[in-house]
Amino acid sequence: MGKLSSVSLDDLPVIIKFILHSITPTDALEVISELREKLDVQHCILPSQFQVSLSRLRNKGQTSFSGNQENSGQDCVTLLFDVIKSAIRYEKIISEAWIKAIERTPSEGEHKIFDLAMLLIIYSTNTQTKKYIERVLRNKIRSGCFEEDLLQGTFYIHYLVLKDVCPSILSLAQSLLNSLDQSIILFGSLLYRYSFMFFDTYCQQEVIGALVTHVCSGNEVEVDAALDVLLELVVVSPSAMRLNAVFVKGILDYLDNMSPHTLAFSKEHEASSHIQVSDSVL
């Protein structure tokens, strides 16, 4: 395991497959903890380009990343994740050990983009661990270990892998938006935002559909959070939002037929501003 960092990216999937297949119930947590520490996929994917693009995304916004990431090692990284997904799907001890290894990582500085990517992948692969992962995520968000920069980097580095589990990511976002904790609600909102910005047209439609459901839920917190995301998407991704104008029009019609009291907004003028900006997309 100590030589893992010196293994070429081309050979990494085979090595990881061998390690995962050799795990036993008694050494699972120890092996996965060491593997998590040694395996840093982020630096296999053009770290200089990663930093520049994150800066551009943070400062100017980005409408879409689908098909724009050029990286000779991406196929090997995708294959690596396929190996890991296969292992966690059929070996419960591996998925549980991986979650526990991340859970036991104490501080923000020790967490990696790979940690968050693994939680999202396990969440989509192993239904029995969903509640466990949600609990770990909520605790990490509350403690400040999982913040926007980490989530943003996770989508940028691993969007090709994550787009295959888009429905599960949206399901997780929906669950987080039902929280009473503002930091958790914000994280759920960011999951929606980055799913729309980084994934393809089909996933974008699913994001808008999920946000429409939140708007129509009648829950004040969900409605406000969903409208905030829609407003932000109108600003940062106007061309993509135009393709979903029919959904936005449906929201406008729904809101027009409701009284301010029924809308349950904290401030009526906030709802009006959302409607006006959304209407500019149509």
C-alpha atoms as a printed R data frame, in Angstrom:
    type eleno elety resid chain resno       x      y       z
1   ATOM     1    CA   MET     A     1   0.000  0.000   0.000
2   ATOM     2    CA   GLY     A     2   2.906  2.327   0.700
3   ATOM     3    CA   LYS     A     3   3.923  2.201  -2.976
4   ATOM     4    CA   LEU     A     4   0.449  3.066  -4.250
5   ATOM     5    CA   SER     A     5   1.382  6.684  -4.947
6   ATOM     6    CA   SER     A     6   4.090  5.526  -7.362
7   ATOM     7    CA   VAL     A     7   1.769  3.286  -9.400
8   ATOM     8    CA   SER     A     8   0.978  4.629 -12.876
9   ATOM     9    CA   LEU     A     9  -2.593  5.705 -13.532
10  ATOM    10    CA   ASP     A    10  -2.964  3.026 -16.224
11  ATOM    11    CA   ASP     A    11  -2.157  0.279 -13.712
12  ATOM    12    CA   LEU     A    12  -4.150  1.730 -10.831
13  ATOM    13    CA   PRO     A    13  -7.540  0.074 -11.592
14  ATOM    14    CA   VAL     A    14  -5.952 -3.398 -11.609
15  ATOM    15    CA   ILE     A    15  -4.071 -2.755  -8.363
16  ATOM    16    CA   ILE     A    16  -7.159 -1.366  -6.616
17  ATOM    17    CA   LYS     A    17  -9.251 -4.319  -7.796
18  ATOM    18    CA   PHE     A    18  -6.721 -6.729  -6.300
19  ATOM    19    CA   ILE     A    19  -6.654 -4.827  -2.989
20  ATOM    20    CA   LEU     A    20 -10.447 -4.677  -2.708
21  ATOM    21    CA   HIS     A    21 -10.860 -8.365  -3.537
22  ATOM    22    CA   SER     A    22  -8.321 -9.224  -0.829
23  ATOM    23    CA   ILE     A    23 -10.200 -7.432   1.962
24  ATOM    24    CA   THR     A    24 -11.588 -9.481   4.851
25  ATOM    25    CA   PRO     A    25 -14.123 -8.444   7.519
26  ATOM    26    CA   THR     A    26 -11.355 -8.170  10.117
27  ATOM    27    CA   ASP     A    27  -9.104 -5.808   8.165
28  ATOM    28    CA   ALA     A    28 -11.677 -3.929   6.048
29  ATOM    29    CA   LEU     A    29 -11.612 -0.639   7.961
30  ATOM    30    CA   GLU     A    30  -7.822 -0.605   8.257
31  ATOM    31    CA   VAL     A    31  -7.280 -1.328   4.555
32  ATOM    32    CA   ILE     A    32  -9.915  1.146   3.343
33  ATOM    33    CA   SER     A    33  -8.613  3.868   5.678
34  ATOM    34    CA   GLU     A    34  -5.108  3.465   4.292
35  ATOM    35    CA   LEU     A    35  -6.401  3.223   0.730
36  ATOM    36    CA   ARG     A    36  -8.422  6.408   1.202
37  ATOM    37    CA   GLU     A    37  -5.329  8.192   2.503
38  ATOM    38    CA   LYS     A    38  -3.026  7.035  -0.305
39  ATOM    39    CA   LEU     A    39  -5.450  7.284  -3.230
40  ATOM    40    CA   ASP     A    40  -5.677 10.884  -4.438
41  ATOM    41    CA   VAL     A    41  -7.390 10.819  -7.822
42  ATOM    42    CA   GLN     A    42  -7.630 14.611  -7.939
43  ATOM    43    CA   HIS     A    43  -3.955 14.933  -8.822
44  ATOM    44    CA   CYS     A    44  -4.343 12.521 -11.730
45  ATOM    45    CA   ILE     A    45  -6.598 15.017 -13.499
46  ATOM    46    CA   LEU     A    46  -4.543 18.049 -14.444
47  ATOM    47    CA   PRO     A    47  -4.333 19.810 -11.045
48  ATOM    48    CA   SER     A    48  -3.203 23.096 -12.633
49  ATOM    49    CA   GLN     A    49  -6.230 23.112 -14.949
50  ATOM    50    CA   PHE     A    50  -8.377 22.182 -11.956
51  ATOM    51    CA   GLN     A    51  -7.308 25.258  -9.971
52  ATOM    52    CA   VAL     A    52  -7.660 27.645 -12.929
53  ATOM    53    CA   SER     A    53 -11.117 26.362 -13.827
54  ATOM    54    CA   LEU     A    54 -12.322 26.489 -10.236
55  ATOM    55    CA   SER     A    55 -11.219 30.114 -10.046
56  ATOM    56    CA   ARG     A    56 -13.042 30.911 -13.282
57  ATOM    57    CA   LEU     A    57 -16.167 29.121 -12.088
58  ATOM    58    CA   ARG     A    58 -16.090 30.931  -8.749
59  ATOM    59    CA   ASN     A    59 -15.566 34.384 -10.244
60  ATOM    60    CA   LYS     A    60 -17.646 34.321 -13.410
61  ATOM    61    CA   GLY     A    61 -19.974 31.359 -13.253
62  ATOM    62    CA   GLN     A    62 -20.150 28.537 -15.762
63  ATOM    63    CA   THR     A    63 -23.069 27.340 -17.846
64  ATOM    64    CA   SER     A    64 -22.036 23.811 -18.692
65  ATOM    65    CA   PHE     A    65 -19.105 21.457 -18.381
66  ATOM    66    CA   SER     A    66 -20.502 18.511 -20.295
67  ATOM    67    CA   GLY     A    67 -17.988 17.329 -22.864
68  ATOM    68    CA   ASN     A    68 -15.481 20.106 -22.165
69  ATOM    69    CA   GLN     A    69 -13.019 18.360 -19.869
70  ATOM    70    CA   GLU     A    70  -9.984 17.237 -21.823
71  ATOM    71    CA   ASN     A    71  -7.855 14.755 -19.935
72  ATOM    72    CA   SER     A    72  -5.908 11.776 -21.189
73  ATOM    73    CA   GLY     A    73  -6.243 10.019 -17.837
74  ATOM    74    CA   GLN     A    74 -10.013 10.352 -17.557
75  ATOM    75    CA   ASP     A    75 -10.710  6.901 -19.032
76  ATOM    76    CA   CYS     A    76  -8.467  5.301 -16.420
77  ATOM    77    CA   VAL     A    77 -10.163  7.261 -13.647
78  ATOM    78    CA   THR     A    78 -13.586  6.171 -14.922
79  ATOM    79    CA   LEU     A    79 -12.390  2.566 -15.008
80  ATOM    80    CA   LEU     A    80 -11.057  2.962 -11.470
81  ATOM    81    CA   PHE     A    81 -14.461  4.100 -10.246
82  ATOM    82    CA   ASP     A    82 -16.111  1.202 -12.082
83  ATOM    83    CA   VAL     A    83 -13.866 -1.171 -10.129
84  ATOM    84    CA   ILE     A    84 -14.745  0.541  -6.852
85  ATOM    85    CA   LYS     A    85 -18.482  0.638  -7.640
86  ATOM    86    CA   SER     A    86 -18.468 -3.076  -8.404
87  ATOM    87    CA   ALA     A    87 -16.738 -3.822  -5.109
88  ATOM    88    CA   ILE     A    88 -19.054 -1.732  -2.940
89  ATOM    89    CA   ARG     A    89 -22.129 -3.077  -4.731
90  ATOM    90    CA   TYR     A    90 -21.347 -6.704  -3.939
91  ATOM    91    CA   GLU     A    91 -19.343 -6.384  -0.716
92  ATOM    92    CA   LYS     A    92 -21.217 -4.688   2.103
93  ATOM    93    CA   ILE     A    93 -18.127 -4.672   4.332
94  ATOM    94    CA   ILE     A    94 -16.292 -2.486   1.802
95  ATOM    95    CA   SER     A    95 -19.014  0.152   1.498
96  ATOM    96    CA   GLU     A    96 -19.511  0.324   5.266
97  ATOM    97    CA   ALA     A    97 -15.770  0.509   5.912
98  ATOM    98    CA   TRP     A    98 -15.404  3.316   3.375
99  ATOM    99    CA   ILE     A    99 -18.168  5.359   4.986
100 ATOM   100    CA   LYS     A   100 -16.715  4.754   8.442
101 ATOM   101    CA   ALA     A   101 -13.217  5.763   7.294
102 ATOM   102    CA   ILE     A   102 -14.612  9.077   6.035
103 ATOM   103    CA   GLU     A   103 -16.728  9.513   9.160
104 ATOM   104    CA   ARG     A   104 -13.651  9.090  11.375
105 ATOM   105    CA   THR     A   105 -11.671 11.740   9.493
106 ATOM   106    CA   PRO     A   106 -11.780 14.550  12.051
107 ATOM   107    CA   SER     A   107 -10.966 17.850  10.376
108 ATOM   108    CA   GLU     A   108 -11.830 19.802   7.239
109 ATOM   109    CA   GLY     A   109  -8.224 19.917   6.043
110 ATOM   110    CA   GLU     A   110  -7.972 16.123   6.000
111 ATOM   111    CA   HIS     A   111 -10.967 15.624   3.721
112 ATOM   112    CA   LYS     A   112 -10.481 15.181  -0.007
113 ATOM   113    CA   ILE     A   113 -12.617 15.606  -3.075
114 ATOM   114    CA   PHE     A   114 -12.434 11.829  -3.369
115 ATOM   115    CA   ASP     A   115 -14.244 11.471  -0.009
116 ATOM   116    CA   LEU     A   116 -17.314 13.342  -1.168
117 ATOM   117    CA   ALA     A   117 -17.309 11.582  -4.543
118 ATOM   118    CA   MET     A   118 -17.227  8.212  -2.779
119 ATOM   119    CA   LEU     A   119 -20.144  9.095  -0.504
120 ATOM   120    CA   LEU     A   120 -22.234 10.121  -3.518
121 ATOM   121    CA   ILE     A   121 -21.329  6.938  -5.386
122 ATOM   122    CA   ILE     A   122 -22.003  4.635  -2.435
123 ATOM   123    CA   TYR     A   123 -25.294  6.466  -1.866
124 ATOM   124    CA   SER     A   124 -26.347  5.560  -5.404
125 ATOM   125    CA   THR     A   125 -25.001  2.015  -5.332
126 ATOM   126    CA   ASN     A   126 -25.964  0.593  -1.959
127 ATOM   127    CA   THR     A   127 -29.496  1.430  -0.807
128 ATOM   128    CA   GLN     A   128 -28.920 -0.108   2.624
129 ATOM   129    CA   THR     A   129 -26.380  2.577   3.517
130 ATOM   130    CA   LYS     A   130 -28.382  5.646   2.434
131 ATOM   131    CA   LYS     A   131 -29.508  6.651   5.926
132 ATOM   132    CA   TYR     A   132 -26.000  6.131   7.257
133 ATOM   133    CA   ILE     A   133 -24.508  8.311   4.511
134 ATOM   134    CA   GLU     A   134 -27.098 11.033   5.063
135 ATOM   135    CA   ARG     A   135 -26.224 11.092   8.761
136 ATOM   136    CA   VAL     A   136 -22.496 11.320   8.015
137 ATOM   137    CA   LEU     A   137 -23.060 14.070   5.448
138 ATOM   138    CA   ARG     A   138 -25.225 16.117   7.792
139 ATOM   139    CA   ASN     A   139 -22.649 15.876  10.569
140 ATOM   140    CA   LYS     A   140 -19.798 16.818   8.218
141 ATOM   141    CA   ILE     A   141 -21.754 19.778   6.852
142 ATOM   142    CA   ARG     A   142 -22.642 21.042  10.331
143 ATOM   143    CA   SER     A   143 -19.027 20.769  11.478
144 ATOM   144    CA   GLY     A   144 -17.770 22.681   8.424
145 ATOM   145    CA   CYS     A   145 -15.822 19.736   6.989
146 ATOM   146    CA   PHE     A   146 -17.871 19.665   3.774
147 ATOM   147    CA   GLU     A   147 -18.213 23.149   2.310
148 ATOM   148    CA   GLU     A   148 -18.891 24.643  -1.107
149 ATOM   149    CA   ASP     A   149 -15.302 24.545  -2.390
150 ATOM   150    CA   LEU     A   150 -15.060 20.813  -1.729
151 ATOM   151    CA   LEU     A   151 -18.404 20.140  -3.423
152 ATOM   152    CA   GLN     A   152 -17.526 22.363  -6.368
153 ATOM   153    CA   GLY     A   153 -14.210 20.573  -6.835
154 ATOM   154    CA   THR     A   154 -15.910 17.190  -6.600
155 ATOM   155    CA   PHE     A   155 -18.235 18.022  -9.476
156 ATOM   156    CA   TYR     A   156 -15.459 19.530 -11.576
157 ATOM   157    CA   ILE     A   157 -13.060 16.621 -11.157
158 ATOM   158    CA   HIS     A   158 -15.570 13.765 -11.252
159 ATOM   159    CA   TYR     A   159 -18.576 15.035 -13.208
160 ATOM   160    CA   LEU     A   160 -18.235 12.256 -15.809
161 ATOM   161    CA   VAL     A   161 -18.601  9.682 -13.038
162 ATOM   162    CA   LEU     A   162 -21.237 11.582 -11.066
163 ATOM   163    CA   LYS     A   163 -23.554 12.240 -14.013
164 ATOM   164    CA   ASP     A   164 -24.280  8.501 -14.122
165 ATOM   165    CA   VAL     A   165 -25.705  8.733 -10.603
166 ATOM   166    CA   CYS     A   166 -27.617 11.980 -11.159
167 ATOM   167    CA   PRO     A   167 -30.987 10.592  -9.934
168 ATOM   168    CA   SER     A   168 -29.437  9.571  -6.614
169 ATOM   169    CA   ILE     A   169 -27.751 12.953  -6.210
170 ATOM   170    CA   LEU     A   170 -31.093 14.685  -6.763
171 ATOM   171    CA   SER     A   171 -32.730 12.333  -4.272
172 ATOM   172    CA   LEU     A   172 -30.082 13.289  -1.721
173 ATOM   173    CA   ALA     A   173 -30.563 16.988  -2.481
174 ATOM   174    CA   GLN     A   174 -34.300 16.592  -1.938
175 ATOM   175    CA   SER     A   175 -33.688 15.003   1.451
176 ATOM   176    CA   LEU     A   176 -31.269 17.739   2.524
177 ATOM   177    CA   LEU     A   177 -33.702 20.493   1.537
178 ATOM   178    CA   ASN     A   178 -36.159 19.061   4.061
179 ATOM   179    CA   SER     A   179 -33.785 19.954   6.898
180 ATOM   180    CA   LEU     A   180 -34.259 22.747   9.424
181 ATOM   181    CA   ASP     A   181 -30.520 23.502   9.436
182 ATOM   182    CA   GLN     A   182 -29.591 26.307   7.028
183 ATOM   183    CA   SER     A   183 -26.129 24.891   6.313
184 ATOM   184    CA   ILE     A   184 -27.648 21.572   5.249
185 ATOM   185    CA   ILE     A   185 -30.313 23.303   3.146
186 ATOM   186    CA   LEU     A   186 -27.559 25.298   1.420
187 ATOM   187    CA   PHE     A   187 -25.620 22.115   0.673
188 ATOM   188    CA   GLY     A   188 -28.735 20.539  -0.842
189 ATOM   189    CA   SER     A   189 -29.270 23.663  -2.936
190 ATOM   190    CA   LEU     A   190 -25.680 23.462  -4.170
191 ATOM   191    CA   LEU     A   191 -26.204 19.835  -5.193
192 ATOM   192    CA   TYR     A   192 -29.069 21.000  -7.408
193 ATOM   193    CA   ARG     A   193 -27.068 23.923  -8.758
194 ATOM   194    CA   TYR     A   194 -23.955 21.949  -9.687
195 ATOM   195    CA   SER     A   195 -25.979 19.052 -11.087
196 ATOM   196    CA   PHE     A   196 -27.584 21.526 -13.475
197 ATOM   197    CA   MET     A   197 -24.301 23.254 -14.350
198 ATOM   198    CA   PHE     A   198 -22.148 20.163 -14.875
199 ATOM   199    CA   PHE     A   199 -24.509 17.512 -16.251
200 ATOM   200    CA   ASP     A   200 -26.275 17.018 -19.586
201 ATOM   201    CA   THR     A   201 -29.651 18.239 -20.826
202 ATOM   202    CA   TYR     A   202 -31.571 15.257 -19.482
203 ATOM   203    CA   CYS     A   203 -30.187 15.773 -15.973
204 ATOM   204    CA   GLN     A   204 -30.884 19.498 -16.236
205 ATOM   205    CA   GLN     A   205 -34.544 18.737 -16.921
206 ATOM   206    CA   GLU     A   206 -34.594 16.443 -13.894
207 ATOM   207    CA   VAL     A   207 -33.118 19.217 -11.744
208 ATOM   208    CA   ILE     A   208 -35.756 21.718 -12.859
209 ATOM   209    CA   GLY     A   209 -38.501 19.144 -12.328
210 ATOM   210    CA   ALA     A   210 -37.265 18.497  -8.781
211 ATOM   211    CA   LEU     A   211 -37.122 22.226  -8.034
212 ATOM   212    CA   VAL     A   212 -40.662 22.664  -9.359
213 ATOM   213    CA   THR     A   213 -41.783 19.945  -6.950
214 ATOM   214    CA   HIS     A   214 -40.192 21.852  -4.066
215 ATOM   215    CA   VAL     A   215 -41.876 25.095  -5.152
216 ATOM   216    CA   CYS     A   216 -45.255 23.353  -5.188
217 ATOM   217    CA   SER     A   217 -44.695 21.620  -1.843
218 ATOM   218    CA   GLY     A   218 -46.152 24.451   0.226
219 ATOM   219    CA   ASN     A   219 -43.259 24.150   2.678
220 ATOM   220    CA   GLU     A   220 -41.849 27.642   3.217
221 ATOM   221    CA   VAL     A   221 -38.232 26.537   3.574
222 ATOM   222    CA   GLU     A   222 -38.360 24.306   0.493
223 ATOM   223    CA   VAL     A   223 -40.125 26.928  -1.613
224 ATOM   224    CA   ASP     A   224 -37.637 29.663  -0.741
225 ATOM   225    CA   ALA     A   225 -34.618 27.411  -1.282
226 ATOM   226    CA   ALA     A   226 -35.905 26.101  -4.624
227 ATOM   227    CA   LEU     A   227 -36.725 29.586  -5.912
228 ATOM   228    CA   ASP     A   228 -33.276 30.795  -4.864
229 ATOM   229    CA   VAL     A   229 -31.678 28.009  -6.919
230 ATOM   230    CA   LEU     A   230 -33.890 28.740  -9.927
231 ATOM   231    CA   LEU     A   231 -33.064 32.434  -9.722
232 ATOM   232    CA   GLU     A   232 -29.352 31.679  -9.560
233 ATOM   233    CA   LEU     A   233 -29.566 29.320 -12.538
234 ATOM   234    CA   VAL     A   234 -31.337 32.013 -14.556
235 ATOM   235    CA   VAL     A   235 -28.381 34.301 -13.857
236 ATOM   236    CA   VAL     A   236 -25.483 31.868 -14.413
237 ATOM   237    CA   SER     A   237 -27.010 29.594 -17.087
238 ATOM   238    CA   PRO     A   238 -29.592 31.630 -19.046
239 ATOM   239    CA   SER     A   239 -29.221 29.666 -22.298
240 ATOM   240    CA   ALA     A   240 -29.723 26.321 -20.557
241 ATOM   241    CA   MET     A   241 -32.688 27.695 -18.624
242 ATOM   242    CA   ARG     A   242 -34.352 28.814 -21.856
243 ATOM   243    CA   LEU     A   243 -34.522 25.155 -22.846
244 ATOM   244    CA   ASN     A   244 -36.566 24.583 -19.697
245 ATOM   245    CA   ALA     A   245 -38.838 27.594 -20.134
246 ATOM   246    CA   VAL     A   246 -41.972 25.441 -20.030
247 ATOM   247    CA   PHE     A   247 -41.139 24.384 -16.466
248 ATOM   248    CA   VAL     A   248 -40.490 27.961 -15.382
249 ATOM   249    CA   LYS     A   249 -43.754 29.036 -17.023
250 ATOM   250    CA   GLY     A   250 -45.514 26.351 -14.995
251 ATOM   251    CA   ILE     A   251 -44.061 27.806 -11.801
252 ATOM   252    CA   LEU     A   252 -45.218 31.298 -12.757
253 ATOM   253    CA   ASP     A   253 -48.743 30.052 -13.454
254 ATOM   254    CA   TYR     A   254 -48.760 28.185 -10.153
255 ATOM   255    CA   LEU     A   255 -47.607 31.225  -8.184
256 ATOM   256    CA   ASP     A   256 -50.023 33.552  -9.991
257 ATOM   257    CA   ASN     A   257 -52.932 31.410  -8.818
258 ATOM   258    CA   MET     A   258 -51.928 31.599  -5.167
259 ATOM   259    CA   SER     A   259 -52.383 34.374  -2.653
260 ATOM   260    CA   PRO     A   260 -49.341 35.795  -0.832
261 ATOM   261    CA   HIS     A   261 -50.635 34.235   2.390
262 ATOM   262    CA   THR     A   262 -50.927 30.794   0.808
263 ATOM   263    CA   LEU     A   263 -47.455 31.084  -0.697
264 ATOM   264    CA   ALA     A   264 -46.043 31.149   2.832
265 ATOM   265    CA   PHE     A   265 -43.125 33.403   1.812
266 ATOM   266    CA   SER     A   266 -41.466 35.362   4.563
267 ATOM   267    CA   LYS     A   267 -41.611 38.487   2.403
268 ATOM   268    CA   GLU     A   268 -44.019 38.984  -0.467
269 ATOM   269    CA   HIS     A   269 -41.608 41.170  -2.464
270 ATOM   270    CA   GLU     A   270 -39.052 38.327  -2.482
271 ATOM   271    CA   ALA     A   271 -41.545 36.122  -4.306
272 ATOM   272    CA   SER     A   272 -42.255 38.914  -6.766
273 ATOM   273    CA   SER     A   273 -38.565 39.377  -7.547
274 ATOM   274    CA   HIS     A   274 -38.180 35.654  -8.216
275 ATOM   275    CA   ILE     A   275 -41.145 35.710 -10.577
276 ATOM   276    CA   GLN     A   276 -39.903 38.755 -12.475
277 ATOM   277    CA   VAL     A   277 -36.424 37.343 -13.020
278 ATOM   278    CA   SER     A   278 -37.748 33.925 -13.996
279 ATOM   279    CA   ASP     A   279 -40.159 35.554 -16.427
280 ATOM   280    CA   SER     A   280 -37.228 37.143 -18.275
281 ATOM   281    CA   VAL     A   281 -36.115 33.671 -19.374
282 ATOM   282    CA   LEU     A   282 -39.325 32.946 -21.248
